Amino acid sequence: MQSDHQSRVDDFADFWAPDPTDPAWVDRAEAMAAALPALLRPGRARVAALALALFGAFLALPQTAVSALPAEPESMSSLKERAEALGEEYNGDLRDMEGVIQEAELAQERAEGTREDVEAAREQVRALAVATYTSGGVDPSMSLFVETEPDEVIDRAVVIDYLSTSNQDKIDQLAQALSRDETAQEAAEERLEQAEEDLQELEDRRMEVQRLIAAHPEQPMGGPLNITPRTEQMRALVIEKFGEGRDVGGVGCYRAVGGWVVGEHPKGRACDFMLNPNGNMPSQEQVDRGWAIAEWARENAEDLEIMYVIYRQQIWDRRRGDTDWRAMADRGSVTQNHFDHVHISMW
């Protein structure tokens, strides 16, 4: 009869991370060579001859076939250096683009303000034109139809005409300013478009290196966090996008004990992104942050080699080919049911 501990392990056996191996062609050749002596025993002449022929053919592969084998991957240290350099370049370009965006917004605000001033000046000209007509300023003969001395009517017309002319000068100046602002706005928008293209190109290069790190065959535990390179990369990207959340418990990755099952924490292949530091239900704002992290992990699982994600008593597992979340059994507490943190495990 199984112990209670063993039954719990079986209940969560699907959380174990398999360590598949894919032996290289040299390993297969060595294995075949090791099996040959057994085939050479009496009574197995035909089998041995066939095996020798196959082995000879395998070793006699043409150079083109050998060259088609995968090349030695770039060293992890080199990939990390590239990733760090691209990260610095990306953050620098991102700051530059923020400045361009601000410049474009200011140019747009100036243009909109100038348009408002032009419209206000035009409205004044229209009002003055009406006043000129109704006061007789356009035609002195209009003085015959108003109860005002002719000289006064003419003086008023001169004043109105002066104001109209002055206001028209103001409109002309504002129109020139508007033209300058609109030109500046167009230039800023062009710079913004170019900056976005450059940033996207850099992001694509950065993602290419991230994929290489995630897919690298060598994933030893190490570094100050005692986690694998692909786990370290995933952790850094989540913090970059969503913050470390130190005020709500921060991020925990390696720990010697994994819980009821061995899990990936002791293997340096999992991180918990905390939402509440006291084991209580997080606020709605933190719940939303948790969902954002979890969905980001799902969207980037293939590129970063994420194996499964657990959040709010639900699991999404690539090993099962999940396309959506599946409910999990109740483990007994807010933390064990992953309501106060998002768990991400790596291959």
ABEGO torsion letter per residue (X at the ends): XBBAAAAAAAAAAAABBBBBBBBBAAAAAAAAAAAAAAAABBGAAAAAAAAAAAAAAAAABBAAAAAABBBBBBBAAAAAAAAAAAAAAAAAAAAAAAAAAAAAAAAAAAAAAAAAAAAAAAAAAAAAAAAAAAAGAABAAAAAABBBBAAAAAAAAAAAAAAAAAAAAAAAAAAAAAAAAAAAAAAAAAAAAAAAAAAAAAAAAAAAAAAAAAABABBBBEEAAGBBAAAAAAAAAAAAAAEAGAAAGEBBBBBABAEABAEAAAAGABBBBBABAAGBBBBAAAAAAAAAAAAAAAAAAAAAGBABBBBGGBBBBAAAGBABBBBBBBAGBAAAAGAABBBBBBX
